[in-house]
Amino acid sequence: MTGEQTAAGSPAGDVAGPPDDTGTAGPPDETDEVTAAVMAAARLLVGLSARALAEVGSALTLPQLRTLVVLDSSGPVKLAALAATLDVNASTAMRMVDRLEAGGLVDRKVNPENRREVVLRTTGEGTALVGTVLEHRHREVAALVGRLPVDVRAGLVVGLRALTVAAESPEPDRPPGAPDARDVLTGGTGF
């Protein structure tokens, strides 16, 4: 790949423009190319997360890491809120919490405001693991970005910011109560 090409192999300046009157981002083949490039980048980031877990010696799975990141960034939460954020049913979230608790990464405490409720939070060990894994992933992403020519990096920033804005915009065909694109992509955690 040269400095003149993006990861998808197209010239660096050849990206989808703003939506036209029909709400599409350009000709179908251009949209398909951009979609393929975004999907490849998503696979790359998932791979970097898996490698970060492996290199820090953790036996966590990616879904367990995501759960831990959500708990760490959300503070103490009830199981129902965790399940909703992860977009899983409560029993799936409970099984995940059980595994993380068995590993000493999560604990359950009685809610001081309502003694019938239990809240979940990361332990010190869980918080430390999240920090270590995310820092490792950050270093790997920074190293990759550092290998890109400056003009490609600038285009990447513009494109990724536009993608983030699009994910934050309301989706016209989304059913009420369904998670928006950003929540689906990141679980609301940036993970």
VOLUMTOR-557124 format. One record per residue: residue number from 1; x, y, z of N, C-alpha, C, O, CB in turn. Coordinates in steps of 0.05 Angstrom, whole numbers. Each point is the difference from the previous one (the first is absolute). Glycine has a CB too. Example, Ala and Ser with C-alpha at 12.3 -4.5 7.8 and 13.67 -1.06 7.14 Angstrom:
% VOLUMTOR-557124
NODE / 1 / 264 / -114 / 156 / -18 / 24 / 0 / 18 / 24 / 0 / 21 / 0 / 13 / -59 / -23 / 12 $
NODE / 2 / 31 / 44 / -39 / 16 / 24 / 1 / -15 / 22 / 14 / 10 / 22 / 4 / 14 / -35 / -47 $
//
This chain:
% VOLUMTOR-557124
NODE / 1 / 17 / -23 / 0 / -17 / 23 / 0 / 18 / 25 / 0 / 18 / 2 / 17 / -55 / -27 / 7 $
NODE / 2 / 33 / 43 / -42 / 16 / 24 / -2 / -13 / 22 / 16 / -23 / -2 / 9 / 40 / -12 / -53 $
NODE / 3 / -2 / 36 / 47 / -11 / 24 / 14 / -23 / 12 / -16 / -15 / 16 / 11 / 60 / -8 / 9 $
NODE / 4 / -47 / -15 / -45 / -21 / 10 / -17 / -26 / -16 / 1 / -20 / 8 / -12 / 56 / 9 / -18 $
NODE / 5 / -36 / -39 / 45 / -23 / -17 / 1 / -10 / -3 / 29 / 16 / 1 / 19 / -1 / -25 / -60 $
NODE / 6 / -41 / 19 / 44 / -11 / -6 / 26 / 2 / -30 / 4 / 9 / -15 / -18 / -40 / 55 / 16 $
NODE / 7 / 22 / -49 / 26 / 0 / -29 / 6 / -17 / -15 / -20 / 5 / -24 / -5 / 3 / 34 / 53 $
NODE / 8 / -28 / 2 / -60 / -17 / -13 / -19 / 12 / -1 / -27 / -11 / -12 / -19 / -29 / 26 / 45 $
NODE / 9 / 63 / 0 / -30 / 13 / -1 / -26 / -8 / 23 / -18 / 10 / 1 / -23 / -7 / -50 / 28 $
NODE / 10 / -20 / 67 / 3 / -8 / 22 / -17 / 18 / 24 / 5 / 13 / 1 / 21 / -60 / -18 / -22 $
NODE / 11 / 49 / 36 / -17 / 16 / 23 / 5 / -8 / 14 / 26 / -24 / 0 / 7 / 30 / 6 / -57 $
NODE / 12 / 13 / 6 / 64 / -4 / 11 / 26 / -23 / 21 / 0 / -15 / 1 / 20 / 63 / -9 / -10 $
NODE / 13 / -51 / 24 / -30 / -20 / 20 / 0 / -27 / -9 / -10 / -19 / 15 / -1 / 55 / 17 / -6 $
NODE / 14 / -38 / -58 / -1 / -25 / -10 / -12 / -18 / -13 / 21 / 0 / -25 / 3 / 25 / 18 / -46 $
NODE / 15 / -40 / 24 / 57 / -18 / -11 / 21 / -28 / 10 / -6 / -4 / 19 / -15 / 41 / -20 / 49 $
NODE / 16 / -56 / -12 / -21 / -28 / 7 / -4 / -5 / 29 / 9 / 10 / 8 / 21 / -24 / -56 / -15 $
NODE / 17 / -1 / 63 / -22 / -6 / 27 / 7 / -25 / 1 / 18 / -9 / -21 / 9 / 29 / 37 / -52 $
NODE / 18 / -30 / 8 / 48 / -23 / 3 / 17 / -25 / -12 / -14 / 0 / -2 / -24 / 20 / 43 / 45 $
NODE / 19 / -39 / -48 / -5 / -24 / -12 / -13 / -13 / 20 / -19 / 0 / 24 / 4 / -7 / -52 / 37 $
NODE / 20 / -4 / 17 / -63 / -15 / 17 / -19 / -29 / 0 / 9 / -7 / -8 / 22 / 39 / -3 / -60 $
NODE / 21 / -50 / 21 / 21 / -28 / 4 / 7 / -14 / -27 / 6 / -20 / 0 / 14 / 20 / 40 / -43 $
NODE / 22 / 11 / -62 / 20 / -13 / -26 / 5 / 10 / -12 / 26 / -10 / -21 / 8 / 5 / 14 / -57 $
NODE / 23 / 25 / 19 / 62 / 10 / -10 / 25 / 21 / -21 / -3 / 9 / -12 / 19 / -53 / 21 / 0 $
NODE / 24 / 54 / -14 / -44 / 21 / -19 / -4 / 27 / 14 / -1 / 0 / 24 / -5 / -32 / -55 / -19 $
NODE / 25 / 53 / 17 / 28 / 26 / 12 / 1 / 15 / -2 / -27 / 24 / 3 / 0 / -22 / -15 / 48 $
NODE / 26 / -16 / 8 / -69 / 13 / -1 / -26 / -9 / -24 / -15 / -19 / -14 / 8 / 58 / 39 / 9 $
NODE / 27 / -26 / -31 / -39 / -7 / -24 / -16 / 2 / -25 / 17 / 17 / -1 / 18 / -1 / 24 / -60 $
NODE / 28 / -32 / -43 / 36 / 0 / -25 / 16 / 28 / -13 / 2 / 7 / -10 / 21 / -54 / 3 / -35 $
NODE / 29 / 62 / 8 / -8 / 27 / -13 / 2 / 18 / 15 / 19 / 16 / -12 / 13 / -22 / -4 / -60 $
NODE / 30 / 4 / 43 / 48 / 16 / 15 / 19 / -8 / -5 / 28 / 17 / -3 / 18 / -11 / 38 / -53 $
NODE / 31 / -32 / -37 / 40 / -11 / -6 / 27 / 10 / -28 / 8 / 8 / -4 / 23 / -48 / 33 / -30 $
NODE / 32 / 39 / -48 / -11 / 9 / -27 / 6 / 30 / 0 / 7 / 8 / -15 / 18 / -43 / -4 / -49 $
NODE / 33 / 51 / 34 / 17 / 29 / 2 / 5 / 5 / 11 / 28 / 17 / -10 / 14 / -8 / 15 / -64 $
NODE / 34 / -23 / 17 / 56 / 4 / 12 / 27 / -10 / -19 / 21 / 14 / -3 / 21 / -20 / 49 / -41 $
NODE / 35 / -16 / -59 / 16 / -10 / -20 / 19 / 20 / -22 / 5 / 5 / -7 / 23 / -52 / 17 / -37 $
NODE / 36 / 58 / -20 / -7 / 21 / -21 / 2 / 24 / 10 / 16 / 11 / -15 / 16 / -27 / -5 / -60 $
NODE / 37 / 24 / 44 / 39 / 23 / 11 / 14 / -6 / 4 / 30 / 17 / -6 / 17 / -2 / 30 / -59 $
NODE / 38 / -39 / -15 / 49 / -7 / 3 / 28 / -2 / -27 / 13 / 9 / -3 / 23 / -35 / 45 / -34 $
NODE / 39 / 15 / -62 / -3 / -2 / -27 / 12 / 28 / -11 / 5 / 5 / -13 / 20 / -49 / 6 / -44 $
NODE / 40 / 62 / 11 / 5 / 28 / -10 / 4 / 13 / 14 / 24 / 14 / -13 / 15 / -10 / 4 / -65 $
NODE / 41 / -9 / 35 / 53 / 11 / 15 / 23 / -12 / -11 / 26 / 14 / -2 / 20 / -7 / 43 / -49 $
NODE / 42 / -32 / -47 / 29 / -13 / -11 / 24 / 12 / -27 / 7 / 6 / -4 / 24 / -49 / 28 / -36 $
NODE / 43 / 48 / -41 / -8 / 13 / -26 / 6 / 28 / 5 / 11 / 9 / -14 / 18 / -36 / -8 / -55 $
NODE / 44 / 41 / 41 / 26 / 27 / 7 / 10 / -1 / 8 / 29 / 16 / -9 / 16 / -2 / 24 / -62 $
NODE / 45 / -33 / 2 / 54 / -2 / 9 / 28 / -8 / -22 / 18 / 10 / -1 / 23 / -22 / 46 / -39 $
NODE / 46 / -5 / -63 / 8 / -8 / -23 / 16 / 25 / -18 / 4 / 5 / -10 / 22 / -53 / 12 / -39 $
NODE / 47 / 63 / -5 / -4 / 25 / -16 / 1 / 20 / 12 / 20 / 13 / -14 / 15 / -21 / -1 / -62 $
NODE / 48 / 10 / 42 / 46 / 19 / 13 / 18 / -9 / -3 / 29 / 16 / -3 / 18 / -6 / 36 / -53 $
NODE / 49 / -37 / -33 / 40 / -10 / -5 / 27 / 6 / -28 / 9 / 8 / -4 / 23 / -44 / 37 / -31 $
NODE / 50 / 33 / -52 / -9 / 6 / -28 / 7 / 29 / -3 / 5 / 8 / -14 / 20 / -46 / -2 / -48 $
NODE / 51 / 55 / 28 / 12 / 29 / -2 / 4 / 8 / 14 / 26 / 17 / -10 / 14 / -10 / 8 / -64 $
NODE / 52 / -19 / 24 / 57 / 6 / 14 / 25 / -7 / -17 / 23 / 15 / -2 / 20 / -24 / 46 / -42 $
NODE / 53 / -14 / -58 / 21 / -7 / -19 / 22 / 21 / -22 / 3 / 8 / -6 / 22 / -57 / 16 / -31 $
NODE / 54 / 56 / -21 / -14 / 20 / -23 / 0 / 27 / 10 / 11 / 12 / -14 / 16 / -36 / -8 / -55 $
NODE / 55 / 32 / 45 / 31 / 27 / 9 / 7 / 2 / 9 / 29 / 22 / 0 / 12 / -16 / 14 / -58 $
NODE / 56 / -29 / -7 / 59 / 1 / 6 / 28 / -5 / -25 / 17 / -1 / 2 / 25 / -14 / 45 / -35 $
NODE / 57 / 12 / -69 / -3 / -2 / -26 / 14 / -28 / -5 / 11 / -3 / -16 / 18 / 50 / 20 / -7 $
NODE / 58 / -67 / 9 / -22 / -27 / -4 / 9 / -14 / -22 / -15 / 4 / -3 / -24 / -6 / 51 / 37 $
NODE / 59 / -14 / -63 / 1 / -16 / -22 / -12 / -28 / 10 / -7 / -17 / -16 / -8 / 44 / -18 / 33 $
NODE / 60 / -32 / 60 / -22 / -27 / 11 / -6 / -6 / -3 / -30 / 18 / 1 / -16 / -14 / 32 / 55 $
NODE / 61 / -30 / -36 / -44 / -9 / 1 / -28 / -6 / 29 / -7 / -2 / 17 / 18 / -17 / -64 / -15 $
NODE / 62 / 16 / 53 / -28 / -7 / 28 / -8 / -27 / 9 / 12 / -2 / 22 / 9 / 27 / -29 / -51 $
NODE / 63 / -46 / -11 / 42 / -25 / 9 / 13 / 4 / 5 / 30 / -13 / 18 / 11 / -13 / -44 / -44 $
NODE / 64 / 43 / 11 / 47 / 5 / 5 / 28 / 15 / 26 / 3 / -6 / 15 / 19 / 7 / -64 / -10 $
NODE / 65 / 18 / 55 / -26 / 14 / 25 / 1 / -19 / 23 / -4 / 1 / 20 / 14 / 41 / -41 / -31 $
NODE / 66 / -60 / 19 / -3 / -20 / 21 / -5 / -17 / 4 / 25 / -6 / 23 / 7 / 6 / -35 / -56 $
NODE / 67 / -9 / -9 / 62 / -16 / 2 / 24 / 16 / 15 / 21 / -11 / 18 / 14 / -13 / -60 / -25 $
NODE / 68 / 49 / 35 / 14 / 17 / 13 / 21 / 4 / 29 / -7 / 0 / 17 / 18 / 23 / -61 / -10 $
NODE / 69 / -19 / 51 / -33 / 3 / 28 / -8 / -25 / 16 / 6 / 1 / 22 / 10 / 32 / -36 / -46 $
NODE / 70 / -56 / 2 / 29 / -26 / 13 / 6 / -3 / 5 / 30 / -7 / 22 / 8 / -14 / -43 / -49 $
NODE / 71 / 27 / 1 / 57 / -3 / 3 / 29 / 20 / 21 / 10 / -7 / 16 / 18 / -8 / -63 / -14 $
NODE / 72 / 39 / 46 / -14 / 21 / 19 / 10 / -7 / 29 / -8 / 5 / 18 / 16 / 29 / -55 / -20 $
NODE / 73 / -45 / 41 / -19 / -6 / 27 / -9 / -27 / 10 / 11 / -5 / 24 / 0 / 32 / -33 / -41 $
NODE / 74 / -45 / -9 / 49 / -26 / 8 / 9 / -2 / 4 / 30 / -19 / 13 / 10 / 1 / -38 / -48 $
NODE / 75 / 37 / 15 / 53 / -2 / 0 / 29 / -20 / -21 / 9 / -8 / -17 / -16 / 19 / 66 / 16 $
NODE / 76 / -18 / -49 / 25 / -19 / -21 / 10 / -26 / 2 / -15 / -13 / 21 / -2 / 35 / -19 / 47 $
NODE / 77 / -30 / -25 / -56 / -26 / -2 / -15 / -15 / -25 / 8 / 12 / -19 / 9 / 9 / 44 / -48 $
NODE / 78 / -47 / -24 / 34 / -17 / -24 / 4 / 3 / -18 / -24 / 8 / 8 / -21 / -41 / 18 / 50 $
NODE / 79 / 27 / -51 / -24 / 2 / -20 / -22 / -17 / 7 / -24 / 9 / -3 / -23 / 0 / -32 / 58 $
NODE / 80 / -33 / 45 / -31 / -17 / 7 / -22 / 12 / 22 / -17 / -1 / -1 / -25 / -39 / -12 / 52 $
NODE / 81 / 53 / 32 / -15 / 13 / 22 / -15 / 24 / -11 / -15 / 5 / 8 / -23 / -20 / 26 / 57 $
NODE / 82 / 30 / -52 / -22 / 23 / -12 / -14 / -10 / -16 / -24 / 11 / 3 / -22 / 15 / -5 / 65 $
NODE / 83 / -46 / -14 / -40 / -11 / -16 / -22 / -10 / 18 / -22 / 5 / -6 / -24 / -18 / -30 / 56 $
NODE / 84 / 0 / 58 / -26 / -10 / 18 / -20 / 23 / 13 / -15 / -1 / 3 / -25 / -40 / 6 / 53 $
NODE / 85 / 62 / -1 / -14 / 23 / 13 / -13 / 14 / -20 / -19 / 9 / 7 / -22 / -3 / 23 / 62 $
NODE / 86 / -4 / -55 / -31 / 13 / -21 / -16 / -18 / -11 / -22 / 9 / -14 / -18 / 18 / 2 / 57 $
NODE / 87 / -53 / 19 / -38 / -21 / -9 / -18 / -1 / -31 / 1 / -1 / -13 / -21 / 8 / 53 / -9 $
NODE / 88 / -8 / -51 / 54 / -4 / -28 / 5 / -22 / -4 / 20 / -8 / 19 / 14 / 57 / -30 / -25 $
NODE / 89 / -59 / -13 / 14 / -21 / -4 / 20 / 14 / -2 / 28 / 24 / -4 / 2 / -55 / -20 / -36 $
NODE / 90 / 15 / 27 / 55 / 10 / 1 / 27 / 15 / -26 / 8 / 20 / 1 / 14 / -57 / 30 / -2 $
NODE / 91 / 27 / -54 / -22 / 14 / -25 / 8 / 27 / -2 / -13 / 19 / -11 / 13 / -63 / -12 / -8 $
NODE / 92 / 47 / 33 / -29 / 27 / 0 / -13 / 19 / 19 / 15 / 23 / -7 / 5 / -44 / -3 / -50 $
NODE / 93 / 11 / 33 / 53 / 16 / 19 / 15 / 8 / -12 / 27 / 22 / 3 / 9 / -45 / 35 / -32 $
NODE / 94 / 4 / -52 / 36 / 5 / -13 / 26 / 23 / -21 / -2 / 17 / -1 / 17 / -65 / 10 / -4 $
NODE / 95 / 46 / -25 / -34 / 21 / -20 / -4 / 28 / 13 / -4 / 20 / -10 / 10 / -54 / -21 / -30 $
NODE / 96 / 34 / 53 / 5 / 25 / 14 / -5 / 11 / 11 / 27 / 23 / -2 / 5 / -38 / 14 / -52 $
NODE / 97 / -3 / 0 / 62 / 8 / 11 / 26 / 10 / -22 / 19 / 19 / 4 / 14 / -53 / 34 / -20 $
NODE / 98 / 20 / -61 / 6 / 9 / -22 / 16 / 29 / -8 / -6 / 16 / -4 / 18 / -64 / -13 / -16 $
NODE / 99 / 54 / 15 / -28 / 28 / -7 / -7 / 20 / 21 / 8 / 21 / -6 / 10 / -40 / -19 / -49 $
NODE / 100 / 11 / 51 / 35 / 18 / 21 / 7 / 4 / 2 / 31 / 21 / 6 / 9 / -35 / 19 / -51 $
NODE / 101 / -8 / -30 / 56 / 2 / 0 / 29 / 18 / -23 / 10 / 15 / 4 / 19 / -61 / 17 / -16 $
NODE / 102 / 43 / -44 / -15 / 16 / -23 / 8 / 30 / 6 / -5 / 17 / -11 / 14 / -55 / -20 / -25 $
NODE / 103 / 44 / 47 / -9 / 28 / 8 / -5 / 9 / 23 / 17 / 23 / 9 / -4 / -29 / -25 / -42 $
NODE / 104 / -10 / 26 / 64 / 8 / 23 / 17 / -1 / 27 / -14 / 12 / 19 / 10 / 16 / -52 / 15 $
NODE / 105 / -41 / 35 / -48 / 0 / 25 / -15 / -25 / 17 / 4 / 1 / 24 / -5 / 26 / -48 / -28 $
NODE / 106 / -48 / 12 / 44 / -25 / 14 / 4 / -11 / -8 / 28 / 4 / -23 / 8 / -14 / 24 / -58 $
NODE / 107 / -3 / 17 / 63 / -14 / -8 / 24 / -28 / 11 / 1 / -7 / 19 / -15 / 50 / -20 / 39 $
NODE / 108 / -59 / -11 / -7 / -28 / 8 / 3 / -4 / 11 / 29 / 11 / -11 / 19 / -27 / -24 / -53 $
NODE / 109 / 2 / 57 / 35 / -5 / 12 / 26 / -30 / 7 / 2 / -12 / 5 / -20 / 59 / 13 / 23 $
NODE / 110 / -57 / -19 / 21 / -28 / 9 / 4 / -1 / 30 / -5 / 17 / 15 / 10 / -26 / -53 / 24 $
NODE / 111 / -11 / 46 / -49 / -4 / 28 / -6 / -7 / 15 / 26 / -21 / -7 / 12 / 6 / -3 / -59 $
NODE / 112 / 31 / 29 / 56 / -6 / 14 / 25 / -26 / 16 / -1 / -12 / 6 / 21 / 61 / -4 / -13 $
NODE / 113 / -58 / 5 / -32 / -25 / 15 / -3 / -25 / -18 / -1 / -22 / 10 / 5 / 48 / 25 / -29 $
NODE / 114 / -22 / -60 / 18 / -22 / -19 / -1 / 11 / -28 / 6 / 11 / -12 / -17 / -37 / 40 / -17 $
NODE / 115 / 23 / -37 / 58 / 13 / -24 / 10 / -9 / -25 / -15 / 12 / -21 / 3 / -8 / 43 / 41 $
NODE / 116 / -26 / -20 / -60 / -9 / -24 / -15 / 15 / -2 / -27 / -2 / -20 / -14 / -43 / 25 / 35 $
NODE / 117 / 61 / 15 / -28 / 15 / 0 / -25 / 29 / -6 / 4 / 11 / 6 / 21 / -44 / 26 / -40 $
NODE / 118 / 45 / -43 / -1 / 29 / -6 / 0 / 12 / 17 / -22 / -10 / 2 / -22 / 4 / -49 / 40 $
NODE / 119 / 29 / 60 / -12 / 14 / 14 / -21 / 27 / -13 / -5 / 11 / -14 / 17 / -33 / 57 / -3 $
NODE / 120 / 31 / -40 / -39 / 24 / -13 / -9 / 21 / 21 / -5 / -6 / 23 / -8 / -20 / -61 / -13 $
NODE / 121 / 51 / 31 / 27 / 22 / 19 / -6 / 25 / -16 / -4 / 2 / -23 / 9 / -24 / 60 / 17 $
NODE / 122 / 42 / -25 / -38 / 26 / -13 / -3 / 15 / 2 / 26 / -3 / 19 / 15 / 4 / -9 / -65 $
NODE / 123 / 15 / -30 / 55 / 18 / 0 / 23 / 25 / 16 / -9 / 3 / 8 / -23 / -20 / -53 / 41 $
NODE / 124 / 35 / 49 / 1 / 26 / 13 / -7 / 14 / -15 / -21 / 12 / 11 / -19 / -9 / 7 / 65 $
NODE / 125 / -3 / -45 / -44 / 13 / -17 / -19 / -13 / 3 / -28 / 13 / 0 / -20 / 0 / -33 / 57 $
NODE / 126 / -40 / 34 / -37 / -14 / 3 / -25 / 6 / 27 / -14 / 4 / 1 / -24 / -40 / -30 / 42 $
NODE / 127 / 36 / 50 / -2 / 7 / 27 / -11 / 28 / 0 / -11 / 5 / 12 / -21 / -37 / 9 / 54 $
NODE / 128 / 51 / -33 / -18 / 28 / -1 / -9 / 2 / -15 / -27 / 15 / 8 / -18 / 1 / -6 / 66 $
NODE / 129 / -30 / -25 / -50 / 1 / -15 / -25 / -11 / 16 / -23 / 12 / 0 / -22 / -17 / -42 / 48 $
NODE / 130 / -18 / 55 / -22 / -11 / 17 / -21 / 20 / 21 / -9 / 5 / 3 / -24 / -52 / -10 / 42 $
NODE / 131 / 59 / 21 / 1 / 20 / 20 / -7 / 23 / -11 / -15 / 9 / 12 / -20 / -22 / 12 / 60 $
NODE / 132 / 23 / -47 / -32 / 23 / -12 / -13 / -6 / -8 / -29 / 15 / 5 / -18 / 1 / -22 / 63 $
NODE / 133 / -39 / 3 / -48 / -8 / -9 / -27 / -5 / 24 / -18 / 9 / 0 / -23 / -29 / -42 / 42 $
NODE / 134 / 5 / 62 / -10 / -6 / 23 / -17 / 26 / 16 / -6 / 2 / 10 / -22 / -48 / -8 / 42 $
NODE / 135 / 64 / 0 / -2 / 25 / 14 / -5 / 16 / -16 / -21 / 12 / 12 / -18 / -11 / 7 / 65 $
NODE / 136 / 0 / -45 / -45 / 14 / -16 / -19 / -12 / 4 / -28 / 14 / 4 / -20 / -3 / -38 / 56 $
NODE / 137 / -37 / 33 / -37 / -14 / 4 / -26 / 5 / 28 / -11 / 5 / 3 / -24 / -41 / -36 / 38 $
NODE / 138 / 37 / 53 / 4 / 5 / 27 / -9 / 28 / 2 / -12 / 4 / 13 / -21 / -34 / 5 / 57 $
NODE / 139 / 50 / -30 / -23 / 27 / 1 / -11 / 2 / -13 / -28 / 13 / 10 / -18 / 5 / -12 / 65 $
NODE / 140 / -32 / -21 / -50 / 0 / -13 / -26 / -13 / 16 / -22 / 10 / 2 / -22 / -10 / -46 / 46 $
NODE / 141 / -23 / 56 / -17 / -13 / 18 / -20 / 17 / 23 / -6 / 3 / 8 / -24 / -48 / -22 / 41 $
NODE / 142 / 58 / 27 / 3 / 17 / 23 / -5 / 24 / -8 / -18 / 8 / 16 / -17 / -21 / 3 / 62 $
NODE / 143 / 24 / -43 / -41 / 22 / -9 / -17 / -9 / -3 / -29 / 14 / 7 / -18 / 7 / -30 / 58 $
NODE / 144 / -45 / 11 / -43 / -10 / -3 / -27 / -5 / 27 / -14 / 8 / 5 / -23 / -29 / -48 / 37 $
NODE / 145 / 8 / 61 / 1 / -5 / 27 / -11 / 26 / 14 / -6 / 2 / 15 / -20 / -45 / -12 / 46 $
NODE / 146 / 63 / -6 / -9 / 26 / 12 / -5 / 13 / -9 / -25 / 17 / 15 / -11 / -12 / -11 / 60 $
NODE / 147 / -12 / -27 / -59 / 12 / -10 / -25 / -13 / 11 / -25 / 9 / -4 / -22 / 2 / -37 / 46 $
NODE / 148 / -34 / 56 / -20 / -14 / 11 / -23 / 12 / 27 / -7 / 9 / 15 / 17 / -51 / -38 / -3 $
NODE / 149 / 42 / 30 / -40 / 9 / 27 / -8 / -19 / 21 / 12 / -23 / -6 / 5 / 43 / -13 / -48 $
NODE / 150 / -9 / 43 / 48 / -15 / 21 / 13 / -26 / 6 / -14 / -21 / 3 / 13 / 64 / 16 / 3 $
NODE / 151 / -43 / -17 / -43 / -24 / 7 / -15 / -21 / -22 / 3 / -24 / 6 / 1 / 51 / 20 / -33 $
NODE / 152 / -19 / -51 / 34 / -20 / -22 / 3 / -11 / 1 / 28 / -24 / -4 / 4 / 49 / -24 / -36 $
NODE / 153 / -9 / 35 / 52 / -10 / 2 / 28 / -21 / 22 / 1 / -20 / -4 / 13 / 64 / -11 / 5 $
NODE / 154 / -39 / 38 / -31 / -20 / 22 / 1 / -26 / -9 / -12 / -21 / 6 / 10 / 58 / 27 / -13 $
NODE / 155 / -36 / -48 / -19 / -24 / -10 / -13 / -14 / -20 / 18 / -25 / -1 / 0 / 45 / 9 / -45 $
NODE / 156 / -5 / -24 / 59 / -11 / -20 / 18 / -15 / 13 / 23 / -22 / -9 / 7 / 59 / -23 / -19 $
NODE / 157 / -26 / 54 / 23 / -13 / 14 / 21 / -27 / 11 / -10 / -20 / -3 / 14 / 65 / 15 / 7 $
NODE / 158 / -45 / 0 / -44 / -25 / 12 / -11 / -20 / -22 / -4 / -24 / 2 / 7 / 50 / 35 / -30 $
NODE / 159 / -18 / -59 / 11 / -18 / -22 / -6 / -11 / -13 / 25 / -24 / -6 / 1 / 48 / -2 / -43 $
NODE / 160 / -7 / 3 / 61 / -9 / -13 / 25 / -18 / 18 / 16 / -19 / -9 / 13 / 61 / -18 / -12 $
NODE / 161 / -36 / 53 / 0 / -18 / 19 / 14 / -27 / 1 / -14 / -21 / 0 / 14 / 61 / 27 / 1 $
NODE / 162 / -40 / -28 / -41 / -26 / 0 / -15 / -16 / -25 / 6 / -24 / 1 / 3 / 45 / 27 / -39 $
NODE / 163 / -7 / -51 / 38 / -13 / -25 / 6 / -12 / 1 / 28 / -22 / -10 / 5 / 54 / -15 / -35 $
NODE / 164 / -17 / 36 / 49 / -10 / 3 / 28 / -25 / 18 / 1 / -19 / -6 / 14 / 66 / -1 / 3 $
NODE / 165 / -46 / 29 / -32 / -23 / 18 / 0 / -24 / -14 / -13 / -23 / 2 / 10 / 54 / 38 / -14 $
NODE / 166 / -27 / -55 / -17 / -22 / -15 / -12 / -11 / -20 / 19 / -25 / -4 / 1 / 46 / 10 / -46 $
NODE / 167 / -4 / -19 / 61 / -10 / -20 / 20 / -16 / 13 / 22 / -18 / -12 / 11 / 57 / -17 / -22 $
NODE / 168 / -32 / 55 / 17 / -14 / 14 / 21 / -27 / 12 / -9 / -16 / 8 / 16 / 60 / 2 / 5 $
NODE / 169 / -47 / -8 / -47 / -25 / 12 / -11 / -22 / -20 / 2 / 4 / -24 / -2 / 22 / 53 / -30 $
NODE / 170 / -51 / -19 / 36 / -23 / -18 / 2 / -3 / -16 / -26 / 3 / 11 / -22 / -26 / 20 / 54 $
NODE / 171 / 17 / -56 / -30 / -5 / -17 / -23 / -30 / 1 / -6 / -16 / -8 / 17 / 56 / -22 / -7 $
NODE / 172 / -48 / 40 / -34 / -29 / 3 / -6 / -16 / -25 / 1 / -24 / 1 / 7 / 37 / 37 / -34 $
NODE / 173 / -2 / -61 / 21 / -15 / -25 / -1 / 3 / -17 / 26 / -9 / -23 / 0 / 15 / 24 / -49 $
NODE / 174 / 7 / 10 / 69 / 5 / -15 / 25 / -26 / -1 / 16 / -12 / 20 / 6 / 61 / -6 / -6 $
NODE / 175 / -57 / -39 / 9 / -24 / -3 / 16 / 4 / 14 / 28 / 23 / 1 / 9 / -34 / -44 / -33 $
NODE / 176 / -10 / 53 / 36 / 3 / 12 / 26 / 12 / -20 / 20 / -8 / -23 / 1 / -32 / 53 / -11 $
NODE / 177 / 58 / -20 / 26 / 13 / -17 / 21 / 23 / -16 / -10 / 15 / -11 / 16 / -59 / 9 / 5 $
NODE / 178 / 48 / 0 / -48 / 23 / -15 / -10 / 26 / 17 / 4 / -1 / 24 / -2 / -29 / -48 / -32 $
NODE / 179 / 53 / 11 / 39 / 24 / 15 / 4 / 8 / 14 / -26 / -5 / -10 / -22 / 20 / -23 / 58 $
NODE / 180 / -2 / 56 / -33 / 9 / 14 / -24 / 27 / -12 / -9 / 11 / -17 / 13 / -34 / 60 / 1 $
NODE / 181 / 32 / -34 / -37 / 24 / -12 / -13 / 24 / 2 / 18 / 16 / -19 / 2 / -34 / 30 / -46 $
NODE / 182 / 22 / 11 / 58 / 23 / 3 / 17 / 0 / -20 / 23 / 20 / -12 / 6 / -18 / 61 / -18 $
NODE / 183 / -26 / -53 / 24 / -2 / -20 / 21 / 6 / -28 / -10 / 13 / -16 / 14 / -47 / 45 / 9 $
NODE / 184 / 24 / -35 / -47 / 5 / -27 / -11 / 30 / -4 / -6 / 11 / -21 / 6 / -57 / 21 / -25 $
NODE / 185 / 59 / 21 / 9 / 28 / -2 / -7 / 18 / -1 / 24 / 20 / -15 / 0 / -30 / 39 / -42 $
NODE / 186 / 3 / -8 / 63 / 19 / 2 / 22 / -11 / -8 / 27 / 15 / -1 / 19 / 6 / 36 / -44 $
NODE / 187 / -47 / -40 / 26 / -12 / -5 / 26 / 0 / 25 / 17 / -3 / -1 / 24 / 18 / -46 / -27 $
NODE / 188 / -12 / 70 / -11 / 0 / 25 / 14 / 25 / 5 / 16 / 1 / 18 / 17 / -50 / -21 / -14 $
NODE / 189 / 70 / -14 / -7 / 24 / 2 / 17 / 24 / 8 / -15 / 21 / 5 / 12 / -40 / -40 / 15 $
NODE / 190 / 17 / 37 / -54 / 24 / 5 / -15 / 17 / -24 / -4 / 23 / 1 / -10 / -24 / 45 / 26 $
NODE / 191 / -9 / -69 / -8 / 15 / -25 / -3 / -4 / -12 / -27 / 11 / -21 / -6 / -15 / 13 / 54 $
//
